[in-house]
Amino acid sequence: MPPDPTAKPANLPAILQIIPALDAGGAERTTVDVAEALARAGFLPLVASEGGRLEPALAARGGELIAMPLDTKWPHALAANALRLARIARARNVKLIHARSRAPAWSAAYAARRTGTPFVTTYHGIYNAGNPFKRFYNSVMVRADAVIANSEWTADHIVTVHGVPRDRITVIHRGIDLALFDPASVAPDRVAKLRGEWGAKESDIVVLLPGRLTRWKGQLVLIEALARMKRASGIRAVLAGDAQGRTAYEAELETSIARAGLGARVAVVGHVADMTAAYLAADIVVSASTDPEAFGRVAAEAGAMKRPVVATDHGGARETVVAGQSGLLVPPGDAEALARALETLADMDANARAAMGAKGRAHVAGNFTLERMCADTIALYRRLLRS
């Protein structure tokens, strides 16, 4: 049988990224994006993970999944994963290991030391630490040859919490694919379909809050803000995101909507696969997180889609939203302030909101592109490999 001309050479230098699952979060999408860039740069992109929705995208972009039970904190499982990762590193010509989550980072750190492989971590989120044990557990994310922060705010947080010298941290912002998140690439019928499914009339102003259904994402704050708005008619709010097993919180949202008398104005629609059309189907996008977002992917993606954003004034939102130009910032958990911000944007005419959205896309294009993120990440890899 003749050799497969598309097969990758067996001796390609491999980069191993490690992440618990491959679902729809920002860290997971970054993993797939970097894998594609690595393949183009002549590396073999390996991803150790339990897998998930993004498995087909990883395969299509040249990455290879190594299925492992990495979403665990049990010491015996971490030790077993560490030994397996070390075997993989030796067998697959792995030149660098990059961990993107805490539990698997402990296994990855051991495997890197055991094999003499450079080790990189990325701080994708803000990890709560209410006791000394939790602080020690979180500290694995700074026990690396290089630490990547996905925003300037995250870098400052790492310095404050862990005492890491600032020059040991490399800021690489999350990258937005401007070819994918491009209003011109979305057919009008896709937008109309979603607005119809959401029960929005043509004249309605749609307020969209994307994000998994969890308390800190601020869905309850938005519901309270909608109840406080003086403008009651013509507003249709959509909560888009998976409950991920949090059925009690999902039920609490539905109860809160009913108690506020918002049943005809607020829809909880679950996971939305066509997010580019979802952003265009909205007139205003909200990121109401009560805890700081390390980067704030929603605000950046909405900006790329030329939609004005209302976000909470902390974390990475201070970098992804230009207050007063591409959107508005409000104090976290402040339903009254959120209501006022929504009224401000809703009272604008469509042209004024469009102008604000255009500034959002320009800001994203100048600072948060996918190409820049991938180039900066691979440049960091190459520096470590040379040293």
C-alpha positions in Angstrom: 0.0 0.0 0.0 1.5 3.4 -1.0 2.3 5.9 1.8 -0.3 8.5 2.7 1.0 11.8 1.2 -0.9 13.8 3.8 0.6 11.9 6.8 2.7 14.0 9.2 6.4 13.1 9.5 7.0 10.9 12.5 9.9 13.0 13.8 8.1 16.4 13.9 8.8 18.3 17.1 5.6 18.1 19.2 4.1 20.7 21.5 1.7 19.1 24.1 -1.1 21.3 25.4 -3.0 20.0 28.4 -6.6 21.0 29.3 -9.3 19.0 31.2 -12.0 19.2 28.4 -12.6 20.6 25.0 -16.0 22.2 25.2 -16.9 25.8 24.4 -15.0 27.9 26.8 -12.3 30.5 26.1 -9.4 28.3 27.2 -10.6 25.4 25.1 -11.0 27.6 22.0 -7.5 29.0 22.5 -6.1 25.5 22.7 -7.6 24.7 19.3 -6.5 28.0 17.8 -2.9 27.5 19.0 -2.9 23.9 17.7 -3.8 25.1 14.2 -1.0 27.7 14.3 1.5 25.1 15.5 0.6 22.8 12.6 1.2 25.6 10.2 4.5 26.4 11.9 5.8 22.9 11.4 5.1 21.4 14.8 3.0 18.4 15.8 0.1 19.8 18.0 -0.9 17.3 20.7 -3.7 18.0 23.1 -4.2 15.9 26.2 -7.8 16.2 27.3 -11.0 14.3 28.0 -12.4 15.8 24.8 -15.7 17.4 24.1 -17.5 19.6 21.5 -14.4 21.0 20.0 -12.8 17.6 19.1 -13.8 17.8 15.4 -12.4 21.3 15.2 -9.1 20.2 16.7 -8.8 17.3 14.2 -9.8 19.6 11.3 -7.1 22.1 12.2 -4.2 19.5 12.4 -4.3 18.8 16.1 -4.3 15.3 17.7 -6.3 14.5 20.8 -4.8 12.2 23.4 -7.8 11.2 25.5 -7.0 11.2 29.2 -9.1 11.6 32.4 -7.7 15.0 33.3 -10.7 16.5 35.1 -9.7 15.1 38.5 -8.1 16.3 41.7 -7.6 12.9 43.3 -3.9 12.5 44.2 -3.6 8.9 42.8 -5.1 10.0 39.5 -2.8 13.0 39.3 0.2 10.8 39.9 -1.0 8.3 37.2 -1.6 11.1 34.7 1.9 12.5 35.5 3.5 9.2 34.6 1.5 8.8 31.5 2.3 12.3 30.3 6.0 11.7 30.9 5.7 8.5 28.7 3.9 10.5 26.0 6.5 13.2 26.1 9.3 10.7 25.5 7.4 8.6 22.9 6.1 11.5 20.8 9.1 13.8 20.6 7.4 16.4 22.8 9.6 19.5 23.1 7.4 21.7 25.3 4.4 21.1 27.6 1.8 23.8 28.1 -0.9 23.4 30.9 -4.0 25.5 30.8 -5.7 24.4 34.1 -4.7 23.7 37.7 -5.3 20.0 38.3 -3.6 18.7 35.1 -0.9 21.3 35.6 0.3 19.4 38.7 0.7 16.3 36.5 2.2 18.3 33.7 4.8 19.9 36.0 6.0 16.5 37.2 6.1 15.1 33.6 8.1 18.2 32.4 10.6 17.9 35.3 11.0 14.1 34.8 11.7 14.5 31.0 13.6 17.8 31.2 11.0 19.5 29.0 10.2 23.3 29.2 7.0 23.9 31.0 4.5 26.7 30.3 1.2 27.6 32.1 -1.6 30.0 31.1 -3.7 31.8 33.7 -7.0 31.7 32.0 -9.1 32.6 35.0 -9.0 34.0 38.5 -8.7 31.2 41.0 -10.3 31.7 44.4 -8.1 30.9 47.4 -9.9 30.9 50.7 -7.3 28.9 52.7 -3.6 28.0 52.6 -4.3 24.6 51.0 -6.2 26.2 48.1 -3.4 28.9 47.7 -0.8 26.1 47.5 -3.0 24.2 45.0 -3.3 27.3 42.8 0.4 28.0 43.0 1.1 25.3 40.4 0.2 27.9 37.8 3.3 29.9 38.6 5.6 26.9 38.9 6.6 27.1 35.3 9.5 28.2 33.1 7.1 30.8 31.6 3.7 32.1 32.9 1.2 33.5 30.4 -1.5 35.9 31.5 -4.4 36.5 29.2 -4.7 40.2 30.2 -2.8 42.9 32.0 -5.3 42.7 34.8 -4.5 39.0 35.2 -0.8 39.7 35.2 -1.3 42.2 38.1 -3.4 39.6 39.9 -0.6 37.0 39.6 2.0 39.4 41.0 -0.3 40.4 43.9 -1.4 36.9 44.9 1.8 34.9 44.2 4.5 37.5 44.5 5.9 36.5 41.0 8.2 39.1 39.5 6.4 40.9 36.7 9.2 40.1 34.2 8.4 36.4 34.6 4.9 36.9 33.2 4.1 37.3 29.5 0.8 38.9 28.6 -0.8 37.4 25.6 -4.4 38.5 25.2 -7.1 36.1 24.0 -7.3 36.3 20.2 -10.5 36.9 18.3 -10.8 35.4 14.8 -11.9 38.5 12.8 -12.7 36.4 9.7 -15.2 34.3 11.7 -16.4 37.2 13.9 -17.2 39.4 10.9 -20.7 40.9 10.5 -20.3 40.8 6.7 -19.9 37.0 6.8 -23.3 36.3 8.5 -26.3 35.7 6.2 -29.4 37.8 7.2 -31.6 34.6 7.3 -29.4 33.2 10.1 -30.0 36.4 12.2 -33.7 36.4 11.4 -34.0 32.7 12.4 -32.5 33.3 15.8 -34.6 36.4 16.5 -37.7 34.4 15.6 -36.7 31.6 17.9 -36.2 34.1 20.7 -39.6 35.6 20.2 -38.2 39.0 19.2 -40.3 41.3 17.0 -38.6 43.3 14.3 -38.9 46.5 16.4 -37.6 44.9 19.6 -34.3 45.8 21.1 -32.6 42.5 21.9 -30.3 42.4 25.0 -28.1 39.3 24.9 -26.2 37.8 27.8 -24.1 34.9 26.6 -22.4 32.6 29.1 -22.9 29.3 30.9 -25.6 29.4 33.5 -23.7 29.9 36.7 -24.3 32.6 39.4 -21.2 34.6 38.9 -22.0 35.2 35.3 -24.6 37.7 36.5 -27.9 36.4 34.9 -29.8 37.3 38.1 -28.3 40.8 38.1 -29.6 41.3 34.6 -33.0 40.1 35.5 -33.2 42.5 38.4 -31.9 45.3 36.1 -34.6 44.6 33.6 -37.2 44.8 36.3 -35.9 48.2 37.4 -35.8 49.7 33.9 -38.3 52.5 33.3 -38.5 51.5 29.7 -40.7 48.4 29.9 -41.8 47.9 26.3 -39.8 46.9 23.2 -37.0 45.2 25.2 -36.4 41.4 24.7 -33.6 39.8 26.8 -32.0 36.5 26.0 -29.9 34.4 28.4 -27.8 32.1 26.2 -25.7 29.3 27.6 -25.5 25.8 29.0 -26.7 25.0 32.5 -23.9 22.3 32.6 -25.9 20.3 35.2 -26.8 23.3 37.3 -30.5 22.6 37.2 -31.2 24.3 40.5 -29.7 27.6 39.3 -31.6 27.3 36.0 -34.8 26.8 38.0 -33.9 29.8 40.1 -33.6 31.9 37.0 -37.0 30.9 35.7 -38.5 31.6 39.1 -36.9 35.1 39.3 -38.1 35.9 35.8 -41.7 34.9 36.7 -41.6 36.8 40.1 -40.4 40.0 38.3 -43.2 39.7 35.8 -40.7 39.3 32.9 -42.0 36.1 31.5 -42.9 37.8 28.2 -39.6 39.7 27.9 -36.9 37.3 29.0 -36.0 33.9 27.3 -33.6 31.3 28.7 -32.5 29.6 25.4 -29.7 27.2 26.4 -26.6 26.6 24.3 -26.4 28.6 21.0 -24.2 27.0 18.4 -24.3 29.9 15.9 -22.8 32.7 18.1 -21.8 35.0 15.3 -25.4 35.2 14.2 -26.5 35.5 17.9 -24.3 38.6 18.3 -25.8 40.2 15.2 -29.3 39.2 16.4 -28.7 41.3 19.5 -28.7 45.1 19.6 -26.9 45.2 23.0 -24.6 42.6 24.5 -24.2 42.3 28.3 -21.3 40.8 30.3 -22.6 41.1 33.9 -20.1 38.9 35.7 -20.0 39.5 39.4 -16.4 38.1 39.7 -13.7 39.5 37.5 -13.3 38.0 34.0 -9.6 37.3 33.4 -10.1 38.4 29.8 -13.7 38.8 28.9 -14.3 36.9 25.6 -17.9 37.9 25.3 -17.1 41.6 25.3 -14.3 41.1 22.7 -16.4 38.9 20.4 -19.4 41.3 20.6 -17.1 44.2 19.8 -15.7 42.3 16.8 -19.3 41.9 15.6 -19.9 45.6 16.0 -22.2 45.4 18.9 -22.1 47.9 21.8 -21.4 46.2 25.2 -22.4 46.7 28.8 -19.8 45.0 31.0 -18.9 45.1 34.7 -16.0 47.4 35.6 -13.4 45.0 36.7 -11.0 42.4 35.3 -10.2 42.1 31.6 -13.3 44.1 30.6 -11.4 47.3 31.3 -9.1 46.3 28.4 -11.7 44.8 26.0 -14.2 47.6 26.4 -13.4 51.3 25.8 -15.7 52.9 28.3 -18.0 55.5 26.6 -16.8 54.6 23.1 -17.3 50.9 22.4 -19.6 50.3 25.4 -20.3 51.1 29.0 -18.9 49.8 32.2 -20.9 49.4 35.4 -20.0 48.3 38.9 -20.3 44.6 39.5 -23.5 43.4 41.0 -25.2 46.8 40.7 -28.6 46.1 39.1 -29.6 49.8 39.2 -26.4 50.9 37.3 -26.9 48.1 34.8 -30.5 49.2 34.2 -29.4 52.8 33.6 -26.7 51.7 31.1 -29.2 49.5 29.2 -31.6 52.5 29.1 -28.9 54.7 27.8 -28.1 52.3 24.9 -31.7 51.5 24.2 -32.6 55.1 23.9 -29.9 55.7 21.3 -31.0 55.5 17.7 -29.7 52.6 15.6 -27.0 54.7 14.0 -25.5 55.8 17.3 -25.4 52.2 18.5 -23.8 51.2 15.2 -21.1 53.9 15.6 -20.3 52.6 19.0 -20.2 49.0 17.6 -17.8 50.1 14.9 -15.4 51.5 17.5 -15.6 48.1 19.2 -14.5 46.3 16.1 -11.6 48.7 15.6 -10.5 48.2 19.2 -10.5 44.5 18.8 -8.7 44.6 15.5 -6.0 46.7 16.9 -5.4 44.7 20.1 -7.0 41.2 20.2 -6.6 39.4 17.0 -6.2 35.6 16.7 -3.0 36.1 14.5 -1.3 38.2 17.2 -2.2 35.7 20.0 -0.9 32.7 18.0 2.3 34.5 16.9 3.1 35.7 20.4 2.5 32.2 21.8 4.7 30.4 19.3 7.4 33.1 19.7 7.4 32.3 23.5 7.7 28.6 22.7 10.6 29.2 20.4 12.4 31.4 23.0 12.1 28.6 25.6 13.3 25.9 23.1 16.3 27.9 22.2 17.3 28.5 25.8 
